[in-house]
Amino acid sequence: MRVVKDEHGRPLQLTRLLGTGGQGEVWAAGDRVAVKVLRARTRRAAERLRQRLRTVRRLDLDGLAISRPLAMLAEPDVGYTMELLGDMTALRVLANPPPRTDLVDWYGETGGLRRRLRLLARAADVLAALHARGIVYGDPSPGNMMASASAEHSQVWLVDADNLEVESVVPDESFTTPGYGAPEVVAGRMGISSLSDAYAFAVMAFETLALVHPFLGDDVQEGEPEEEERAFAGELPWIDDPGDDRNRSSYGLPRRAVLTPGLRTLAERTFGTGRSHPVERATVAEWRTKLQTAADLTLTCAQCTQTFIVGSAACPWCGARTPRQLMGLMHLAVPGEETYAGTRDGLAIPPREWLCVTARTAQLAPDADQDRPIAWLWWEPGSGLAVRNRGREPLWLSRRTGGSPRVVEPDGELTVPVYEDVPEWSVHFGHRSQLHRVLRFRLLGTDRT
């Protein structure tokens, strides 16, 4: 095993390759420590990289799930040490099934659709937070974004901080990971920017969900290497271009099974007109919102246990017919108004399974922890609706037929009867005298709410 030393003379044994990016490799080097070893072709390039790392160490990265450089590597090596959460693996493992494996089974074993949506939403959230601070990540790719190794968890940690920049300049050479660089960066026409980050993230998201690269059509995969270079440079249409079939792919999962209409729209904006016009691309903040929404719209198949997007008459993975599906629609309640404002978010309500309603969905004001549980719901069709309050303020339940509202105090629980398939109760996340969100229910395929 290779051994390097940090600037303090401490030896570091590189035990396991975690990821490979456009400019180097990330290795595990002990308990919760990783090492990024950078490639430098000349001594001058090595010094430029060291200066960049010194700059990155001064950036404001507090509160973000990204590993800042802790110590520089001693010469002749170029790189740095960084903190690494335990039991993490590169996100690329979720987009690259082993050869000769059953895609559907493997997809479910590695967490399925819902987990992928949540992981990607959290990665987009970190990138959006960087952009809000005026910082560009530079090289988003599945090799430098780490995810929980266990399929039961959905944590994300970005480990490649050496490309962080606060301004965009045209580089002397491209350090983007092949296949993920925006066309204008690959061609050297422009430097990295929030829009090039958005392009790379979109490629990664599409590939992780659909298990196919958005520009690797059949002819490209079976053709000469130059065809792949053209595809990555944005010279070919993307594989699902609605108006150009020159680069179609027969690989990957059916798009409608893994992408909501909102996600498909973002992909078309980014890989269609956004391929050559960066300002037309969806931002990472838009991707975050649509990915979060899509994750909230998934249910678990009772037969194969895979997760799928609500609204399907049959499970797309095993073909089993799905039961009647209940949607929770979040409205805005305005004091003094008898009707509610338009919907903001939707939640797929699973039967006989606890569903968490988080601060992101339930609250109007931004919360420091958007994943903080506010309430848990249990729907027993034809029997009852249980509401557990895990927030800091009371919740109110109102009935369509009128009557006094029922209150659920913090840490309290209340079950109300449901005499039909659709709960006639609404859950209010605030007092009626205040502007607040209210969750109402609708059975899909009917007009009943």
WOVEN-V610351 format. One line per field, one symbol per residue. ss: DSSP state (a for helix, b for strand, c for the rest). psi: psi as a letter, one per 20 degrees, with the letter a starting at -180 (. if undefined). burial: 1 if it has 24 or more other ideal C-beta (glycine too) atoms within 12 Angstrom, else 0. Layout:
# WOVEN-V610351
ss = ???
psi = ???
burial = ???
This chain:
# WOVEN-V610351
ss = ccbbbbccccbbbccbbbbbcccbbbbbccccbbbbbbccccaaaaaaaaaaaaaacccccccccbccccbbbcccccbbbbbccccbbbaaaaccccccccaaaaaaaccaaaaaaaaaaaaaaaaaaaaacccbccccccccbbbbcccccccbbbccccccbcccccccccccccccccaaaacccccccaaaaaaaaaaaaaaaaacccccccaaaaaccaaaaaaaaccccccccccccccccccccccaaaaccaaaaaaaaaaacaaaccaaacccaaaaaaaaaaaaacbbbccccccbbbccccbccccccbccccbbbbbbbbcccccccbbbbbbbbbcbcccbbbbaaaaccccccccccbbbbbbbbcccbbbbbbcccccbbbbbccccccbbbccccbbbbbcccccccbbbbbccccccbbbbbbbbcccccc
psi = qqprqrijjpqopohpphqpaiiaqpqqlaokpqpooqpphrhghhhhghhghhghiiqnjpjqmpoqpgqqqqqiqparqrqpqqlqqqhhhiinqqqkqoggghghhjiaggggggghhhghhgghhghhjkppggmpriijoqqphpiirlqqppiniijpqjqpqoqhqpkqppiipqhhghijhqrqrhhhghgggggggghhgikppijmrghghiaqhhhgggghjjiqqrhkpijojikqpjrrqphihiprhghhghgghgidhiginhiiqqrhhgggghgggghikqrpphgijqqrpqiphqpigiiqpqrpppqppprppppiphrqrrqgqqppoqplpppporhhhhqgqqqhnijpphqpqooopjfropppojaiqqqqpqqhjarpqpqoqpjrqppqqoirhppjqqoplrqiiqprqporqppqjrjp.
burial = 00010100000101000111111111111000111111010000010011011001101010011111111110001111111110011111111010000011011101111111111111111111111000111111111111111010011111111111110100100111111111111100011111111111111111111111111110010000000001111101111100000011100111101111011111111111011101001111111111111111111110001111111100111000011111111111100000010001111111101011111111110000000011111110100111111110111111000000110100001101010011111111110100011111111100001
